[in-house]
Amino acid sequence: MNEKQTIEAETAEAFLHLYNTEKGSSFRIVRYGDSPDIECEDGNRRKLNLEITLTEDRQRDIQALVGRSDDRNLDALRKHVKDVRAGRADPLERVSSLDGNVACSLTVRLRSKFKKRYGGHTALVIRDSSGLDWDWEIELPKFRAKFALEMHPFDEGVWIVNLSKDRLFRLL
């Protein structure tokens, strides 16, 4: 598997564990694809397709998550603090806010995904790659209100798996 497929598989496994626990179901991965990314089936041969995407607070966050960028490591933070103290950097440049840049980035990503068609029995699974393990429960009402009148192709819902992959939030 390439890096993209590995991320999708890890995300799908985390989602299915949480989803199956919450719903009392037994879905498992049966095939890796491209659109949708993952095909699942339960013991009764019911289908569940997963389209996977990730959040990104700022550019290079996803690369940092997979180890292809040092943008979020301690040395980068130290350099930023040093640059701020010397007046060469904006102190807010590396700050993320769930109801600010994080929500904005996710809104753009969702609107892009909503334009495509993936077929029936499909859920959009968003893996949070933020540097912080956000409590998405705070933002859910705002997202639901924002997208209340928008059509989307995900008849099985839009879900967020948190950074530590131990909580599942139904966005839509």
Number of C-alpha atoms within 10 A of each C-alpha: 8 7 9 11 16 11 18 23 18 13 21 27 16 19 24 21 17 18 20 14 11 10 9 9 14 16 21 19 17 14 11 17 13 10 15 17 20 23 22 21 16 15 10 9 9 11 16 19 28 30 22 25 21 20 22 23 24 15 10 14 21 18 15 17 17 12 12 11 13 15 17 16 11 10 11 12 14 11 12 18 17 13 14 15 12 9 10 11 15 13 13 8 10 14 10 16 12 18 12 10 15 18 20 15 16 20 16 10 16 18 14 10 18 15 11 12 13 20 12 13 17 23 22 27 26 27 26 25 23 21 14 13 13 17 13 20 12 11 14 15 12 14 15 14 11 11 15 10 8 10 10 18 19 23 14 15 16 20 19 23 24 23 17 13 18 11 16 22 18 14 20 20
